[in-house]
Amino acid sequence: MGEALAQLSEHAPQGNPLAGGTNLVVEMRVGRHQGKSMVDLGRLKELRGIQAQNGHIVIGGGTTVSELLKHPLIADHAVPLCQSAAVFANPLIRNRATVAGNLVDASPAADLAPPLLALGAEVELVSREHTRWVSLDEFMVGVRKTLIQPDELMRSIRWSKPPKRSAGAFYKVGLRKADAISVLSAAVMVACDTSGRCKLARIALGALAPRPLRAYEAEDVLQGQPLQAEGIAEAARLAAEAARPISDIRGTAEYRKRVTEVIVRRLLVQASEALEHP
Ligand SMILES: Cc1cc2nc3c(=O)[nH]c(=O)nc-3n(C[C@H](O)[C@H](O)[C@H](O)COP(=O)(O)OP(=O)(O)OC[C@H]3O[C@@H](n4cnc5c(N)ncnc54)[C@H](O)[C@@H]3O)c2cc1C
């Protein structure tokens, strides 16, 4: 890890961390990326592993999508992430694609971002000189733009273990069942107190704005209320209002907004039913 950071620092801004290569190599082949040097992260042990640590789940940046799917801590403490990994690309890509690669590439349609936003994740950025934690929501600033500096690596990603009586879900709308770029995606996490009132609500949207985003106003509507049809419908309406989609070959902006409301409502109903019947 020290050597990789030294190489990045020496060659910044021309050095490029290379993880699974499923974005970077494709970009280079079509001439959209003029990288002069690559720093291969493939065998760095410091970027691997999934563990529970001080009330958090911590995953190495080099964790692959396939590894997410196999790990019991992800199944137990990150249901929306597990559901997203299950519909990510195809098995070959899942074996190479890494979590850090997905987040640093910062496509508006990055499928791991909405579930990690719904989990309230933070990312750890390290250089030779410093280590800093940044909330994922702040990390992604625009289309393929993040706060990462050329001499930094994303070492890990962490989130607090969801509380008892919590539930979450993710859904991706694609034009086919596998290997599809998201037309849109959404993830939710909710938790209730013993009286059934919502004490935590996070709603995250993908492919609906220049970057994956949280629908804060929609979340606020649910806070402190029982998770019932009226509040859920209003939260879904506000989530669709927060979306700023474009029209492209995969769908019009209007279509995306309408479907967002339906999907967010269904996910919130699904999560509230999971809370009622754990
Ligand atoms: C056929 C195909 C299907 C795909 N399907 C999907 C899909 O369904 N959903 C989806 O979201 N994406 C999809 N992708 C895109 C891609 O697979 C993912 O974004 C993947 O997670 C990228 O990870 P990687 O390890 O391959 O990144 P790389 O290509 O190695 O790197 C991507 C970027 O991240 C940087 N980087 C990587 N690791 C680090 C690190 N630890 N620290 C700092 N910078 C780092 C690299 O320098 C580069 O800028 C698909 C790609 C292909 C080719």
The ligand as a Gaussian input file, in Angstrom:
#p B3LYP/6-31G(d) Opt

LIG

0 1
 C      -20.111000      -5.139000     -19.399000
 C      -20.142000      -4.171000     -18.246000
 C      -21.272000      -4.125000     -17.448000
 C      -21.325000      -3.225000     -16.379000
 N      -22.451000      -3.212000     -15.608000
 C      -22.537000      -2.368000     -14.558000
 C      -23.709000      -2.353000     -13.736000
 O      -24.641000      -3.135000     -13.901000
 N      -23.745000      -1.438000     -12.734000
 C      -22.733000      -0.548000     -12.497000
 O      -22.830000       0.251000     -11.580000
 N      -21.599000      -0.566000     -13.250000
 C      -21.477000      -1.439000     -14.269000
 N      -20.344000      -1.452000     -15.038000
 C      -19.250000      -0.515000     -14.736000
 C      -18.112000      -1.105000     -13.852000
 O      -18.074000      -2.501000     -13.924000
 C      -18.260000      -0.699000     -12.373000
 O      -18.322000       0.687000     -12.217000
 C      -17.129000      -1.281000     -11.484000
 O      -17.535000      -1.263000     -10.140000
 C      -15.813000      -0.554000     -11.612000
 O      -14.875000      -1.182000     -10.755000
 P      -13.404000      -1.575000     -11.225000
 O      -12.741000      -2.225000     -10.063000
 O      -13.448000      -2.378000     -12.481000
 O      -12.798000      -0.132000     -11.517000
 P      -11.599000       0.306000     -12.485000
 O      -12.071000       0.282000     -13.894000
 O      -10.349000      -0.422000     -12.155000
 O      -11.452000       1.804000     -12.000000
 C      -12.510000       2.747000     -12.141000
 C      -12.039000       4.096000     -11.584000
 O      -11.859000       4.014000     -10.180000
 C      -10.494000       4.321000      -9.817000
 N      -10.189000       3.433000      -8.680000
 C      -10.422000       2.098000      -8.600000
 N      -10.111000       1.653000      -7.359000
 C       -9.683000       2.721000      -6.647000
 C       -9.254000       2.910000      -5.290000
 N       -9.224000       1.908000      -4.393000
 N       -8.903000       4.155000      -4.917000
 C       -8.945000       5.191000      -5.794000
 N       -9.351000       5.073000      -7.066000
 C       -9.728000       3.858000      -7.484000
 C       -9.694000       4.077000     -11.084000
 O       -8.498000       4.840000     -11.112000
 C      -10.690000       4.544000     -12.146000
 O      -10.693000       5.950000     -12.224000
 C      -20.241000      -2.347000     -16.112000
 C      -19.095000      -2.417000     -16.921000
 C      -19.037000      -3.315000     -17.973000
 C      -17.790000      -3.363000     -18.824000

